[in-house]
Amino acid sequence: MDARLATATDVQATRLAVTEGGFDVALLYINLNGAPSYLVADLLAEEGVPFIIATAYAGLVLPPRLQTVPRLRKPFEAEDLRWVLEELIG
């Protein structure tokens, strides 16, 4: 599987990366430097980019629009990520 890795550590940089595009799937941390990334999730959905939400918050309740997005609980193993990616993009 070929992959392009892009990283961003805050909401603004992440939104810019999404609008620039060039990737097939995203792993989105729900907390980006203390700010929730729900707007980034909305942008990914609008752009048609499949994504996975990663969070360390056990009791996190997502907004209804994000309830069906695959989720990984941090810390996670590489095999967990691989499994979710295969389910998401085949």
Buried (B, 14 or more C-beta within 10 A) or exposed (E): EEEEEEEBEBBEBBBEBBEEEEBBBBBBBBBBEEBEBBEBBBBBBEEEBBBBBBBEEEEEEBEEEBEEBBBBEEEBEEEEBEBBBEEBEE
